[in-house]
Amino acid sequence: MRFQVNRDVFSEAVSFVVKLLPQRNPQPILAGVLIEAGDEGLTLSAFDYEASARTTIEATVDEPGTILVHGRLLSDIASRLPNAPIEISVEEDGGIAVRCGSARFTLAAMPVEEYPSIPEVTGTSGVVPAEDFGTAIAQVAFAASRDDVTPVLTGVQLEVSENTLSLVATDRYRVSLRDVPWDGEAAEQTALVPARTLQEVGKTFGHAGTIQISFSGAGDREIIAFTAGNKTVTSLLIKGNFPPVRRLFPEQTDHHAVVSTADLTEAVRRVALVLDRSAPLRFTFDTSDVTMDASGGEQARASESVDAHLNGEEVTLGLNPQYLLEALGALKSEFVRVTFTSSDNANKLSPVLITSQTSVDQAGLDSYKYLLQPNLLLR
């Protein structure tokens, strides 16, 4: 095999396919990148039995063929080569020669015949706006659990219903929800996608125009595919029943406060500096402002107030400052609306609902919702 390819195009392609590979893989063969050279150019693929990435780029192919080479090493080399065309060929001893300008590398070839087949997706599909989808992933995926003890909570639930695709994630302490337009088959469909994979999709495809999403497979091999331009990412779905968290969102309540998103964010960051790790921050909402109070180790204390517009009774509650900051960072509006929900259980704290607010009196235009469970205040 022998081909020549543009250095920047090749480097970007290799970087894309290796992003989803785990840093340490128990099977060395899965650390490889499969490169297929043919009439249509180069196809680069990576697969670890759970997620795959594939892209096709233009190249001048002198001798078609297929090679398997260590992905991260090839990515590191390609990103540091001089600004000149790259030539890659298989030498007589089976080594893989990489030439670019005056730079020369020889890499070990991995056994192609031992590499697993890249999954194909041919099932139900639809199209979503890439920018909306990328924003939705950034607003939702961080709320998924990072604890593998409960696998279903480490994913983002995608739900197709008529002309809407919903993204939902929870770690038991919070729920994040966002809808985006769906143009495709109207059949109801659900898919529980690993949050890490979905975040890479959002970063890579967020400016692609549109993204095609396809559902395929059955049983233990249900997969989902995301395609934009010449790139495709597939992911094995997480098995299990996602908790019915939608019912936790209140239908409507007028008990709420509206605060400047930027002002609240900066105040929370400052006051939380004195808190012990995982300790809640005390919030007191009254008629004209919200006051944050914190007490930490070594008798450190902090307090700060921010203007707020409260509709309803005064409220004092404790919130995890990091969870609140992540929600405020996900908002794309000048103001945030903090809604105080009610519960039929008098012994249970009711969650607060975080939504966007265009102005003090005008609700936000997006569908983003974030439900956060308050913490008990000991004093």
Order of alpha helices (4+ residues) and beta strands (2+ residues): beta-alpha-beta-beta-beta-beta-beta-alpha-beta-beta-beta-beta-alpha-beta-beta-beta-beta-beta-alpha-beta-beta-beta-beta-alpha-beta-beta-beta-beta-alpha-beta-beta-beta
